[in-house]
């Protein structure tokens, strides 16, 4: 399983949404069960966005 913090290591400083990056850092400290729930929510939002793009 890829840790959220590993994803953040390659992120250039000063780019992106800093609030979101801080949230991912906080998530990385959570128990694995909570991380799985958050990953499922993120996947659901990504899928929703993809479906919207297909519908256009």
C-alpha positions in Angstrom: 0.0 0.0 0.0 1.3 3.4 -1.0 1.5 5.8 2.0 0.0 9.2 1.4 3.3 10.8 2.7 5.2 9.1 -0.2 2.9 10.8 -2.7 3.8 14.1 -1.1 7.5 13.7 -1.3 7.6 14.2 -5.0 5.4 17.3 -4.8 7.3 20.5 -5.6 7.2 23.1 -2.8 4.8 26.0 -3.5 2.6 24.0 -5.9 -0.9 22.7 -5.4 -3.4 23.1 -2.7 -1.5 23.4 0.6 -4.6 22.7 2.7 -5.1 19.5 0.8 -1.5 18.5 1.2 -1.8 19.1 5.0 -4.9 16.9 5.0 -3.1 14.1 3.3 -0.3 14.4 5.9 -2.9 14.1 8.6 -4.5 11.1 6.9 -1.1 9.4 6.7 -1.1 9.3 10.6 -4.5 7.6 10.8 -5.1 3.9 11.3 -5.2 1.8 8.1 -9.0 1.3 8.4 -9.6 5.0 8.3 -7.2 5.4 5.4 -9.1 2.8 3.4 -12.4 4.7 4.0 -10.8 8.0 2.8 -9.3 6.3 -0.3 -12.7 4.9 -1.2 -14.2 8.4 -0.9 -11.5 9.9 -3.1 -11.9 7.1 -5.6 -15.7 7.8 -5.7 -15.1 11.5 -6.4 -12.6 10.7 -9.1 -15.0 8.3 -10.7 -17.8 10.8 -10.5 -15.6 13.4 -12.3 -14.7 11.0 -15.0 -18.3 10.0 -15.6 -19.2 13.7 -15.9 -16.5 14.2 -18.5 -17.8 11.2 -20.5 -21.3 12.6 -20.4 -20.2 15.9 -22.1 
